[in-house]
Amino acid sequence: MSLVATLVGPVTGLLDKFIEDKDQKAMLAHKIATMSEEHHQDLMKAQIEVNKVEASNSNLFVSGWRPFIGWTCGLGMFGNFITIPFANFVLALLEITIVIPLVPLETMMPVLMGMLGLGAMRSYEKTRK
């Protein structure tokens, strides 16, 4: 059962007790059910406007946090899959017994995959216009 149905269920039960007209009852139940979704959409629209203002800001610390996270994730992947293995290879060739451990990426990967997914979705939307 969805969250909206869980919250709306008791309210529509109260409508049965106080409103006898079935059409009016159905209209009110629908209105109550859509209020939550409309509120959520209004919040998302407000967040989009905040994102636009942040992105257009000339201050790098305001507009550059998303690119910074992207570059940080990219450098982390580059280091873990290119730099560290190459360094270990060179150390092994030089017969140095030091092995550089790989960095655990469990905390970074959800952020990177989310950013890549959003970037792909945005690119797809741009090609559809």
C-alpha positions, -999 to +999 in steps of 0.1 A: +000+000+000+013+034-009+020+061+016-007+084+002-032+056+004-022+049+040-027+085+049-058+091+029-076+059+040-086+071+074-097+105+061-119+089+034-134+067+061-144+099+080-160+112+048-183+081+048-196+091+082-202+128+075-211+131+038-239+111+023-237+122-013-215+096-031-204+120-059-194+147-034-177+121-013-157+107-043-148+142-054-135+151-019-116+118-016-099+125-049-091+160-039-075+148-007-055+122-025-041+147-050-032+173-025-001+154-013+011+149-049+006+186-058+025+196-026+054+173-036+054+188-071+055+223-058+085+214-036+103+199-066+096+230-087+110+252-059+141+231-057+146+234-094+145+272-091+171+270-063+193+248-085+190+273-114+200+302-091+229+282-077+242+272-111+241+308-124+260+322-095+295+336-104+309+324-071+327+290-076+318+278-042+281+282-049+279+271-086+308+247-086+298+221-060+282+197-085+312+198-109+335+194-079+317+163-068+319+149-104+356+156-107+363+142-073+344+110-082+362+108-115+396+113-099+388+087-074+379+062-101+410+071-121+432+067-091+417+034-081+416+018-115+446+034-133+471+051-110+473+026-081+475-005-103+501+012-125+521+023-095+520-012-081+532-026-114+561-001-114+569-010-078+569-047-087+592-041-117+616-023-094+614-052-070+601-030-042+578-050-018+555-021-011+519-026-024+496+004-025+461-007-014+431+001-034+407+027-019+373+012-010+347+028-033+315+016-016+306+051-004+316+069-035+299+046-061+263+055-053+271+092-057+290+086-090+263+063-104+236+088-094+254+116-111+261+096-142+224+085-143+212+121-140+237+132-167+225+105-190+188+114-183+195+151-190+213+143-223+184+121-233+159+148-226+180+174-246+180+151-277+142+147-275+136+184-280 
